[in-house]
Amino acid sequence: MPTAAAATLLALLLAGCNTSVYTRDGVTDGDTFHLAPAAMADGGPVRQSWVVYSLGRAACQLEAGGPNPARVSTYGCELTARRLLAENWLDAQALEPDLADTYLDALSAVYTAGFLDEYVVRYHGRKDWQIPADLDEDGFADWRRRHLRRHAPETHITGWWSYAERQERQ
């Protein structure tokens, strides 16, 4: 079962969907965000944390708009989605202290240390992003050397844009 955060994000996402189809360069991604069946069936905290990430990112993409929101990639959207991911994982660990996941534990440590902005730029950044000028890159580099040895960033997308199933009216 999705967490409260996932349910809230799903409601926001569905409210933002409309019947228009987004097209860019002749490619359409659909009008509806769908969750993978495994995400709907697996109520485990790791999978549900990634559901929160995917929903947060998709909701931000819709808010950002553009000719094809499904293809939006901004610093703000990635930062928001990673923040939601870390917060959801920390909430899950507060309920079940023995929970462990190598990536989610590392991301939560980054978040707790106050370096999430720098992390997102370092590990997920794109050349066309507009990023803040006040990032503490040196501080993060020092922290990263001590705490993120052999770190491998991860992204698990648990949903995709497609067309809503349309039923013929009888």
mmCIF file of the C-alpha atoms, coordinates in Angstrom:
data_MODEL
# 
_entry.id   MODEL 
# 
loop_
_atom_site.group_PDB 
_atom_site.id 
_atom_site.type_symbol 
_atom_site.label_atom_id 
_atom_site.label_alt_id 
_atom_site.label_comp_id 
_atom_site.label_asym_id 
_atom_site.label_entity_id 
_atom_site.label_seq_id 
_atom_site.pdbx_PDB_ins_code 
_atom_site.Cartn_x 
_atom_site.Cartn_y 
_atom_site.Cartn_z 
_atom_site.occupancy 
_atom_site.B_iso_or_equiv 
_atom_site.pdbx_formal_charge 
_atom_site.auth_seq_id 
_atom_site.auth_comp_id 
_atom_site.auth_asym_id 
_atom_site.auth_atom_id 
_atom_site.pdbx_PDB_model_num 
ATOM 1   C CA . MET A 1 1   ? 0.000   0.000  0.000   1.00 0.00 ? 1   MET A CA 1 
ATOM 2   C CA . PRO A 1 2   ? 1.391   3.430  -0.886  1.00 0.00 ? 2   PRO A CA 1 
ATOM 3   C CA . THR A 1 3   ? 2.552   5.686  1.909   1.00 0.00 ? 3   THR A CA 1 
ATOM 4   C CA . ALA A 1 4   ? 0.639   8.844  2.775   1.00 0.00 ? 4   ALA A CA 1 
ATOM 5   C CA . ALA A 1 5   ? 3.219   10.882 0.850   1.00 0.00 ? 5   ALA A CA 1 
ATOM 6   C CA . ALA A 1 6   ? 2.764   8.706  -2.240  1.00 0.00 ? 6   ALA A CA 1 
ATOM 7   C CA . ALA A 1 7   ? -1.009  8.949  -2.021  1.00 0.00 ? 7   ALA A CA 1 
ATOM 8   C CA . THR A 1 8   ? -0.849  12.742 -1.737  1.00 0.00 ? 8   THR A CA 1 
ATOM 9   C CA . LEU A 1 9   ? 1.501   13.015 -4.705  1.00 0.00 ? 9   LEU A CA 1 
ATOM 10  C CA . LEU A 1 10  ? -0.728  10.716 -6.746  1.00 0.00 ? 10  LEU A CA 1 
ATOM 11  C CA . ALA A 1 11  ? -3.728  12.942 -6.026  1.00 0.00 ? 11  ALA A CA 1 
ATOM 12  C CA . LEU A 1 12  ? -1.755  16.055 -7.063  1.00 0.00 ? 12  LEU A CA 1 
ATOM 13  C CA . LEU A 1 13  ? -0.551  14.339 -10.200 1.00 0.00 ? 13  LEU A CA 1 
ATOM 14  C CA . LEU A 1 14  ? -3.999  13.200 -11.232 1.00 0.00 ? 14  LEU A CA 1 
ATOM 15  C CA . ALA A 1 15  ? -5.392  16.678 -10.615 1.00 0.00 ? 15  ALA A CA 1 
ATOM 16  C CA . GLY A 1 16  ? -2.739  18.067 -12.957 1.00 0.00 ? 16  GLY A CA 1 
ATOM 17  C CA . CYS A 1 17  ? -3.469  15.628 -15.786 1.00 0.00 ? 17  CYS A CA 1 
ATOM 18  C CA . ASN A 1 18  ? -5.702  16.705 -18.616 1.00 0.00 ? 18  ASN A CA 1 
ATOM 19  C CA . THR A 1 19  ? -6.830  15.192 -21.848 1.00 0.00 ? 19  THR A CA 1 
ATOM 20  C CA . SER A 1 20  ? -4.322  16.966 -24.071 1.00 0.00 ? 20  SER A CA 1 
ATOM 21  C CA . VAL A 1 21  ? -1.484  14.951 -25.505 1.00 0.00 ? 21  VAL A CA 1 
ATOM 22  C CA . TYR A 1 22  ? 2.043   16.295 -25.239 1.00 0.00 ? 22  TYR A CA 1 
ATOM 23  C CA . THR A 1 23  ? 4.039   16.110 -28.446 1.00 0.00 ? 23  THR A CA 1 
ATOM 24  C CA . ARG A 1 24  ? 7.649   16.966 -29.159 1.00 0.00 ? 24  ARG A CA 1 
ATOM 25  C CA . ASP A 1 25  ? 9.443   16.234 -32.393 1.00 0.00 ? 25  ASP A CA 1 
ATOM 26  C CA . GLY A 1 26  ? 6.513   14.100 -33.475 1.00 0.00 ? 26  GLY A CA 1 
ATOM 27  C CA . VAL A 1 27  ? 6.795   11.847 -30.423 1.00 0.00 ? 27  VAL A CA 1 
ATOM 28  C CA . THR A 1 28  ? 3.945   11.600 -27.957 1.00 0.00 ? 28  THR A CA 1 
ATOM 29  C CA . ASP A 1 29  ? 4.265   10.350 -24.417 1.00 0.00 ? 29  ASP A CA 1 
ATOM 30  C CA . GLY A 1 30  ? 0.595   10.248 -23.586 1.00 0.00 ? 30  GLY A CA 1 
ATOM 31  C CA . ASP A 1 31  ? -1.809  12.048 -21.325 1.00 0.00 ? 31  ASP A CA 1 
ATOM 32  C CA . THR A 1 32  ? -1.644  10.006 -18.129 1.00 0.00 ? 32  THR A CA 1 
ATOM 33  C CA . PHE A 1 33  ? 1.023   8.883  -15.679 1.00 0.00 ? 33  PHE A CA 1 
ATOM 34  C CA . HIS A 1 34  ? 0.803   5.165  -14.939 1.00 0.00 ? 34  HIS A CA 1 
ATOM 35  C CA . LEU A 1 35  ? 2.438   3.312  -12.058 1.00 0.00 ? 35  LEU A CA 1 
ATOM 36  C CA . ALA A 1 36  ? 4.081   -0.011 -12.809 1.00 0.00 ? 36  ALA A CA 1 
ATOM 37  C CA . PRO A 1 37  ? 2.051   -3.008 -11.596 1.00 0.00 ? 37  PRO A CA 1 
ATOM 38  C CA . ALA A 1 38  ? 4.946   -4.025 -9.326  1.00 0.00 ? 38  ALA A CA 1 
ATOM 39  C CA . ALA A 1 39  ? 4.812   -0.597 -7.679  1.00 0.00 ? 39  ALA A CA 1 
ATOM 40  C CA . MET A 1 40  ? 1.109   -0.999 -7.034  1.00 0.00 ? 40  MET A CA 1 
ATOM 41  C CA . ALA A 1 41  ? 1.554   -4.507 -5.617  1.00 0.00 ? 41  ALA A CA 1 
ATOM 42  C CA . ASP A 1 42  ? 4.713   -4.001 -3.538  1.00 0.00 ? 42  ASP A CA 1 
ATOM 43  C CA . GLY A 1 43  ? 4.014   -2.034 -0.373  1.00 0.00 ? 43  GLY A CA 1 
ATOM 44  C CA . GLY A 1 44  ? 7.575   -2.431 0.847   1.00 0.00 ? 44  GLY A CA 1 
ATOM 45  C CA . PRO A 1 45  ? 9.337   0.725  1.979   1.00 0.00 ? 45  PRO A CA 1 
ATOM 46  C CA . VAL A 1 46  ? 12.108  0.597  -0.643  1.00 0.00 ? 46  VAL A CA 1 
ATOM 47  C CA . ARG A 1 47  ? 9.724   0.302  -3.601  1.00 0.00 ? 47  ARG A CA 1 
ATOM 48  C CA . GLN A 1 48  ? 7.297   2.819  -2.135  1.00 0.00 ? 48  GLN A CA 1 
ATOM 49  C CA . SER A 1 49  ? 10.096  5.328  -1.599  1.00 0.00 ? 49  SER A CA 1 
ATOM 50  C CA . TRP A 1 50  ? 10.839  5.087  -5.313  1.00 0.00 ? 50  TRP A CA 1 
ATOM 51  C CA . VAL A 1 51  ? 7.117   5.502  -6.052  1.00 0.00 ? 51  VAL A CA 1 
ATOM 52  C CA . VAL A 1 52  ? 7.258   8.764  -4.100  1.00 0.00 ? 52  VAL A CA 1 
ATOM 53  C CA . TYR A 1 53  ? 10.294  9.795  -6.176  1.00 0.00 ? 53  TYR A CA 1 
ATOM 54  C CA . SER A 1 54  ? 8.580   8.981  -9.477  1.00 0.00 ? 54  SER A CA 1 
ATOM 55  C CA . LEU A 1 55  ? 5.339   10.706 -8.550  1.00 0.00 ? 55  LEU A CA 1 
ATOM 56  C CA . GLY A 1 56  ? 7.144   13.772 -7.232  1.00 0.00 ? 56  GLY A CA 1 
ATOM 57  C CA . ARG A 1 57  ? 9.179   14.052 -10.392 1.00 0.00 ? 57  ARG A CA 1 
ATOM 58  C CA . ALA A 1 58  ? 6.133   13.576 -12.634 1.00 0.00 ? 58  ALA A CA 1 
ATOM 59  C CA . ALA A 1 59  ? 4.099   16.177 -10.700 1.00 0.00 ? 59  ALA A CA 1 
ATOM 60  C CA . CYS A 1 60  ? 6.964   18.664 -11.005 1.00 0.00 ? 60  CYS A CA 1 
ATOM 61  C CA . GLN A 1 61  ? 7.232   17.960 -14.734 1.00 0.00 ? 61  GLN A CA 1 
ATOM 62  C CA . LEU A 1 62  ? 3.558   18.807 -15.171 1.00 0.00 ? 62  LEU A CA 1 
ATOM 63  C CA . GLU A 1 63  ? 3.972   21.993 -13.168 1.00 0.00 ? 63  GLU A CA 1 
ATOM 64  C CA . ALA A 1 64  ? 6.999   22.994 -15.256 1.00 0.00 ? 64  ALA A CA 1 
ATOM 65  C CA . GLY A 1 65  ? 4.908   22.511 -18.388 1.00 0.00 ? 65  GLY A CA 1 
ATOM 66  C CA . GLY A 1 66  ? 6.353   23.092 -21.815 1.00 0.00 ? 66  GLY A CA 1 
ATOM 67  C CA . PRO A 1 67  ? 5.508   21.388 -25.083 1.00 0.00 ? 67  PRO A CA 1 
ATOM 68  C CA . ASN A 1 68  ? 6.105   17.953 -23.544 1.00 0.00 ? 68  ASN A CA 1 
ATOM 69  C CA . PRO A 1 69  ? 6.160   17.912 -19.723 1.00 0.00 ? 69  PRO A CA 1 
ATOM 70  C CA . ALA A 1 70  ? 6.964   14.194 -19.686 1.00 0.00 ? 70  ALA A CA 1 
ATOM 71  C CA . ARG A 1 71  ? 10.405  15.082 -21.027 1.00 0.00 ? 71  ARG A CA 1 
ATOM 72  C CA . VAL A 1 72  ? 11.136  17.969 -18.673 1.00 0.00 ? 72  VAL A CA 1 
ATOM 73  C CA . SER A 1 73  ? 14.404  17.710 -16.783 1.00 0.00 ? 73  SER A CA 1 
ATOM 74  C CA . THR A 1 74  ? 15.178  20.537 -14.392 1.00 0.00 ? 74  THR A CA 1 
ATOM 75  C CA . TYR A 1 75  ? 17.382  20.947 -11.374 1.00 0.00 ? 75  TYR A CA 1 
ATOM 76  C CA . GLY A 1 76  ? 14.313  21.873 -9.334  1.00 0.00 ? 76  GLY A CA 1 
ATOM 77  C CA . CYS A 1 77  ? 12.355  18.767 -10.321 1.00 0.00 ? 77  CYS A CA 1 
ATOM 78  C CA . GLU A 1 78  ? 15.257  16.415 -9.618  1.00 0.00 ? 78  GLU A CA 1 
ATOM 79  C CA . LEU A 1 79  ? 16.015  18.127 -6.310  1.00 0.00 ? 79  LEU A CA 1 
ATOM 80  C CA . THR A 1 80  ? 12.374  17.965 -5.218  1.00 0.00 ? 80  THR A CA 1 
ATOM 81  C CA . ALA A 1 81  ? 12.054  14.306 -6.185  1.00 0.00 ? 81  ALA A CA 1 
ATOM 82  C CA . ARG A 1 82  ? 15.315  13.331 -4.399  1.00 0.00 ? 82  ARG A CA 1 
ATOM 83  C CA . ARG A 1 83  ? 14.243  15.308 -1.308  1.00 0.00 ? 83  ARG A CA 1 
ATOM 84  C CA . LEU A 1 84  ? 10.913  13.467 -1.253  1.00 0.00 ? 84  LEU A CA 1 
ATOM 85  C CA . LEU A 1 85  ? 12.767  10.172 -1.714  1.00 0.00 ? 85  LEU A CA 1 
ATOM 86  C CA . ALA A 1 86  ? 15.116  10.852 1.224   1.00 0.00 ? 86  ALA A CA 1 
ATOM 87  C CA . GLU A 1 87  ? 12.321  12.122 3.482   1.00 0.00 ? 87  GLU A CA 1 
ATOM 88  C CA . ASN A 1 88  ? 10.108  9.140  2.704   1.00 0.00 ? 88  ASN A CA 1 
ATOM 89  C CA . TRP A 1 89  ? 12.978  6.748  3.454   1.00 0.00 ? 89  TRP A CA 1 
ATOM 90  C CA . LEU A 1 90  ? 13.773  8.494  6.740   1.00 0.00 ? 90  LEU A CA 1 
ATOM 91  C CA . ASP A 1 91  ? 10.085  8.321  7.713   1.00 0.00 ? 91  ASP A CA 1 
ATOM 92  C CA . ALA A 1 92  ? 10.038  4.594  6.921   1.00 0.00 ? 92  ALA A CA 1 
ATOM 93  C CA . GLN A 1 93  ? 13.175  4.042  9.012   1.00 0.00 ? 93  GLN A CA 1 
ATOM 94  C CA . ALA A 1 94  ? 11.605  5.934  11.909  1.00 0.00 ? 94  ALA A CA 1 
ATOM 95  C CA . LEU A 1 95  ? 8.827   3.333  11.884  1.00 0.00 ? 95  LEU A CA 1 
ATOM 96  C CA . GLU A 1 96  ? 11.142  0.381  11.233  1.00 0.00 ? 96  GLU A CA 1 
ATOM 97  C CA . PRO A 1 97  ? 14.667  1.191  12.509  1.00 0.00 ? 97  PRO A CA 1 
ATOM 98  C CA . ASP A 1 98  ? 16.172  -2.012 11.059  1.00 0.00 ? 98  ASP A CA 1 
ATOM 99  C CA . LEU A 1 99  ? 15.381  -1.021 7.452   1.00 0.00 ? 99  LEU A CA 1 
ATOM 100 C CA . ALA A 1 100 ? 18.454  -0.789 5.268   1.00 0.00 ? 100 ALA A CA 1 
ATOM 101 C CA . ASP A 1 101 ? 19.110  -0.026 1.632   1.00 0.00 ? 101 ASP A CA 1 
ATOM 102 C CA . THR A 1 102 ? 22.578  0.953  0.453   1.00 0.00 ? 102 THR A CA 1 
ATOM 103 C CA . TYR A 1 103 ? 21.475  3.736  -1.887  1.00 0.00 ? 103 TYR A CA 1 
ATOM 104 C CA . LEU A 1 104 ? 18.606  5.124  0.190   1.00 0.00 ? 104 LEU A CA 1 
ATOM 105 C CA . ASP A 1 105 ? 20.777  5.128  3.321   1.00 0.00 ? 105 ASP A CA 1 
ATOM 106 C CA . ALA A 1 106 ? 23.488  7.073  1.472   1.00 0.00 ? 106 ALA A CA 1 
ATOM 107 C CA . LEU A 1 107 ? 20.997  9.565  0.024   1.00 0.00 ? 107 LEU A CA 1 
ATOM 108 C CA . SER A 1 108 ? 19.458  10.093 3.452   1.00 0.00 ? 108 SER A CA 1 
ATOM 109 C CA . ALA A 1 109 ? 22.915  10.770 4.907   1.00 0.00 ? 109 ALA A CA 1 
ATOM 110 C CA . VAL A 1 110 ? 23.504  13.372 2.167   1.00 0.00 ? 110 VAL A CA 1 
ATOM 111 C CA . TYR A 1 111 ? 20.135  14.968 2.918   1.00 0.00 ? 111 TYR A CA 1 
ATOM 112 C CA . THR A 1 112 ? 20.738  14.984 6.676   1.00 0.00 ? 112 THR A CA 1 
ATOM 113 C CA . ALA A 1 113 ? 24.208  16.500 6.175   1.00 0.00 ? 113 ALA A CA 1 
ATOM 114 C CA . GLY A 1 114 ? 22.661  19.340 4.152   1.00 0.00 ? 114 GLY A CA 1 
ATOM 115 C CA . PHE A 1 115 ? 24.306  18.543 0.821   1.00 0.00 ? 115 PHE A CA 1 
ATOM 116 C CA . LEU A 1 116 ? 21.323  17.419 -1.259  1.00 0.00 ? 116 LEU A CA 1 
ATOM 117 C CA . ASP A 1 117 ? 21.609  20.354 -3.684  1.00 0.00 ? 117 ASP A CA 1 
ATOM 118 C CA . GLU A 1 118 ? 25.269  19.598 -4.307  1.00 0.00 ? 118 GLU A CA 1 
ATOM 119 C CA . TYR A 1 119 ? 24.564  15.863 -4.597  1.00 0.00 ? 119 TYR A CA 1 
ATOM 120 C CA . VAL A 1 120 ? 21.874  16.373 -7.231  1.00 0.00 ? 120 VAL A CA 1 
ATOM 121 C CA . VAL A 1 121 ? 24.152  18.591 -9.320  1.00 0.00 ? 121 VAL A CA 1 
ATOM 122 C CA . ARG A 1 122 ? 27.179  16.284 -8.933  1.00 0.00 ? 122 ARG A CA 1 
ATOM 123 C CA . TYR A 1 123 ? 25.474  12.949 -9.625  1.00 0.00 ? 123 TYR A CA 1 
ATOM 124 C CA . HIS A 1 124 ? 22.396  13.814 -11.692 1.00 0.00 ? 124 HIS A CA 1 
ATOM 125 C CA . GLY A 1 125 ? 23.152  17.227 -13.220 1.00 0.00 ? 125 GLY A CA 1 
ATOM 126 C CA . ARG A 1 126 ? 22.662  18.166 -16.835 1.00 0.00 ? 126 ARG A CA 1 
ATOM 127 C CA . LYS A 1 127 ? 24.431  20.873 -18.769 1.00 0.00 ? 127 LYS A CA 1 
ATOM 128 C CA . ASP A 1 128 ? 21.216  22.780 -19.513 1.00 0.00 ? 128 ASP A CA 1 
ATOM 129 C CA . TRP A 1 129 ? 20.097  23.036 -15.872 1.00 0.00 ? 129 TRP A CA 1 
ATOM 130 C CA . GLN A 1 130 ? 20.008  26.354 -14.103 1.00 0.00 ? 130 GLN A CA 1 
ATOM 131 C CA . ILE A 1 131 ? 21.650  25.707 -10.748 1.00 0.00 ? 131 ILE A CA 1 
ATOM 132 C CA . PRO A 1 132 ? 22.123  27.943 -7.718  1.00 0.00 ? 132 PRO A CA 1 
ATOM 133 C CA . ALA A 1 133 ? 25.318  29.956 -7.571  1.00 0.00 ? 133 ALA A CA 1 
ATOM 134 C CA . ASP A 1 134 ? 25.742  29.365 -3.833  1.00 0.00 ? 134 ASP A CA 1 
ATOM 135 C CA . LEU A 1 135 ? 26.418  25.620 -3.855  1.00 0.00 ? 135 LEU A CA 1 
ATOM 136 C CA . ASP A 1 136 ? 29.045  24.476 -1.352  1.00 0.00 ? 136 ASP A CA 1 
ATOM 137 C CA . GLU A 1 137 ? 30.946  22.311 -3.821  1.00 0.00 ? 137 GLU A CA 1 
ATOM 138 C CA . ASP A 1 138 ? 34.151  22.280 -1.762  1.00 0.00 ? 138 ASP A CA 1 
ATOM 139 C CA . GLY A 1 139 ? 32.326  21.332 1.424   1.00 0.00 ? 139 GLY A CA 1 
ATOM 140 C CA . PHE A 1 140 ? 30.455  18.588 -0.398  1.00 0.00 ? 140 PHE A CA 1 
ATOM 141 C CA . ALA A 1 141 ? 33.657  17.289 -1.986  1.00 0.00 ? 141 ALA A CA 1 
ATOM 142 C CA . ASP A 1 142 ? 35.243  16.957 1.468   1.00 0.00 ? 142 ASP A CA 1 
ATOM 143 C CA . TRP A 1 143 ? 32.138  15.314 2.918   1.00 0.00 ? 143 TRP A CA 1 
ATOM 144 C CA . ARG A 1 144 ? 31.759  13.043 -0.113  1.00 0.00 ? 144 ARG A CA 1 
ATOM 145 C CA . ARG A 1 145 ? 35.348  11.746 0.223   1.00 0.00 ? 145 ARG A CA 1 
ATOM 146 C CA . ARG A 1 146 ? 34.627  10.702 3.798   1.00 0.00 ? 146 ARG A CA 1 
ATOM 147 C CA . HIS A 1 147 ? 31.078  9.390  3.448   1.00 0.00 ? 147 HIS A CA 1 
ATOM 148 C CA . LEU A 1 148 ? 30.376  8.337  -0.152  1.00 0.00 ? 148 LEU A CA 1 
ATOM 149 C CA . ARG A 1 149 ? 33.288  6.123  -1.085  1.00 0.00 ? 149 ARG A CA 1 
ATOM 150 C CA . ARG A 1 150 ? 32.483  4.009  -4.135  1.00 0.00 ? 150 ARG A CA 1 
ATOM 151 C CA . HIS A 1 151 ? 29.016  5.574  -4.273  1.00 0.00 ? 151 HIS A CA 1 
ATOM 152 C CA . ALA A 1 152 ? 26.882  4.560  -7.224  1.00 0.00 ? 152 ALA A CA 1 
ATOM 153 C CA . PRO A 1 153 ? 23.887  6.839  -7.852  1.00 0.00 ? 153 PRO A CA 1 
ATOM 154 C CA . GLU A 1 154 ? 20.581  5.142  -8.609  1.00 0.00 ? 154 GLU A CA 1 
ATOM 155 C CA . THR A 1 155 ? 17.312  6.061  -10.206 1.00 0.00 ? 155 THR A CA 1 
ATOM 156 C CA . HIS A 1 156 ? 14.325  3.748  -10.220 1.00 0.00 ? 156 HIS A CA 1 
ATOM 157 C CA . ILE A 1 157 ? 11.411  5.015  -12.252 1.00 0.00 ? 157 ILE A CA 1 
ATOM 158 C CA . THR A 1 158 ? 8.248   3.218  -11.186 1.00 0.00 ? 158 THR A CA 1 
ATOM 159 C CA . GLY A 1 159 ? 5.907   4.807  -13.701 1.00 0.00 ? 159 GLY A CA 1 
ATOM 160 C CA . TRP A 1 160 ? 5.647   6.187  -17.182 1.00 0.00 ? 160 TRP A CA 1 
ATOM 161 C CA . TRP A 1 161 ? 3.579   8.482  -19.363 1.00 0.00 ? 161 TRP A CA 1 
ATOM 162 C CA . SER A 1 162 ? 1.112   6.781  -21.654 1.00 0.00 ? 162 SER A CA 1 
ATOM 163 C CA . TYR A 1 163 ? -2.437  7.169  -22.851 1.00 0.00 ? 163 TYR A CA 1 
ATOM 164 C CA . ALA A 1 164 ? -5.381  6.684  -20.531 1.00 0.00 ? 164 ALA A CA 1 
ATOM 165 C CA . GLU A 1 165 ? -7.400  3.664  -21.444 1.00 0.00 ? 165 GLU A CA 1 
ATOM 166 C CA . ARG A 1 166 ? -10.377 4.927  -23.368 1.00 0.00 ? 166 ARG A CA 1 
ATOM 167 C CA . GLN A 1 167 ? -13.539 2.917  -23.291 1.00 0.00 ? 167 GLN A CA 1 
ATOM 168 C CA . GLU A 1 168 ? -16.146 3.319  -25.940 1.00 0.00 ? 168 GLU A CA 1 
ATOM 169 C CA . ARG A 1 169 ? -19.481 4.538  -24.617 1.00 0.00 ? 169 ARG A CA 1 
ATOM 170 C CA . GLN A 1 170 ? -22.300 2.166  -25.356 1.00 0.00 ? 170 GLN A CA 1 
# 
